[in-house]
Structures are given as structure tokens and as C-alpha cells.
């Protein structure tokens, strides 16, 4: 669990920075990029890769 928090620590720190600097319009952009990165990572790590890649 600690390793997972270390990996998401940078993303959470970025979101905290955007919130503190009142860059609320950029938060959805960062969240969507993170979700896309998770989807690509999930697709490459499983046998579902050939089925997910055409969606991207």
C-alpha cells in the first residue's frame, strides 16, 4: 500500500498545487490524463491489451 501512495504522491501533490494556485480549470485536464495513463498501463499489463488499444 505504501508503494502505491508513493506512485500517486506526485499526482496528488500536483493536484494540491493546482488547487492552491486557483487553477481549477486545469484539474479536469490532469485527472483525464491520469485516467488515460492508468488505462494504457492496465491494457499493457493484461491480456485485454489488443481489445483496449483500438479504443484509444
N, C-alpha and C positions, 0 to 999 in steps of 0.2 A: 504494500500500500504506500510505503514511503517513496519508492521509486516512481510510482505513478504521480504522486504530488510533485516530485522534483521535475518531471517532464512537463507538467501543466503549470508549474510555478512561473515560468516566463510568460505564458499566455495570460495567466491571472494578473501578473504584475503589469502587463501591457494594458489590460482592460481597466485596472485600477488607475493607471496613469491617464488613460483617455477620460475616465470619469472625473478625475481631479482637475483636469485641464478643460473641462466642459466641452469635450469633443464628442458629444453624444451621437452625432450623425455618423461617426466613424465606427461605433461599436457594432452595428449590424454587419458592416463590411468585414470586420475582423472575425466575428462569430461565424459568418458564412465561409470564410477562408479556412477557419479551423475545422468546420464540419466537412468541407471538401477534402482537406488533408486526412482526416480520420477515415473518410470513405475510401480514398485511394489506398491508404495504409491497410485497411481491412480487406480490400479487394486483392491486394497483392499477397496477403498472408494466408488466404484461404483458397479453396478450390472454386469459389464463386467468381474469381477474377475474370474469366472470359465472358461471364454474363453481365458483370457490372461495368466493365470498361466501355461497352458501346453506349451506356447511359451518360457517360461523362463527356 
